[in-house]
Amino acid sequence: MNIERAYDAVARAYDERLRDELSHKPLDRALLTALLELAGAGTVADVGCGPGHVTRFLAGRHPDVLGVDLSPGMIEIARERSPGLPFAVAGMLSLPAGDGEWAGAVALYSIIHLSPAERLAAFRELARSIRPGGWLLVSFHVDAAGVAAGESTHLTTWFGSEVDVDVYFLDPEVVGRDLAAAGFSVRSTLIREPIADAEFPSRRAYLMACAASQHPVG
């Protein structure tokens, strides 16, 4: 099972569990709001938007927001819940944007299933899509009980459904180097402990990065 099919399989249960998760996460809300303020006017994309709960939060504070996700099942739910917002089915390796079209992007946990090579390719695609001086907020799991940064786990069941997908736990320094190689400058890094009874018990990292005026070749 690939990532698309895994998220299609869990889409309804995922939405039921996580649609209100931001109400328990003040730091997440603050960082999302900061991203919008930094990005300013123009399109802000929620990349890996799932059922659109983060997209809705952004749209309540910004007039031009787009949700993008690889899973048609997730996008179907996002459109049901927010019929007035634009959503597109697309993966991180081929984003629905022209060069420099977006003012900014949010990628919350969107990179956790990507191999190192895929992750760098995704960052290069984000760098292509975000205008020079635009902003990116990316988050991911750092470590958890029995899983160190740089290791991965394999899921066979998730949200009550059978899946076949890897989850990568990532070192913020490694992710920062990948962002730099893709053409971003990391301006801030926040690492927080898990919120008890509100989420999977992992430490999480949030990197705020600015797109360079010129992107690396290759």
Protein Blocks (a to p, Z undefined) as FASTA:
>chain_A
ZZklmmmmmmmmmmmmmmmmmmmmmklmmmmmmmmmmnmgaddddehklnolmmmmmmmm
ocbdcdddfblklmmmmmmmmmmbccddddfklccbdehkagbdcdehklmmpcfklmmm
mmmmmmmmpcghiacdddddfbdehiaehiacddfbeghiacddddddddfklmmmmmmm
nopacfbdcdddddehkaccdddddddddddfbdceZZ
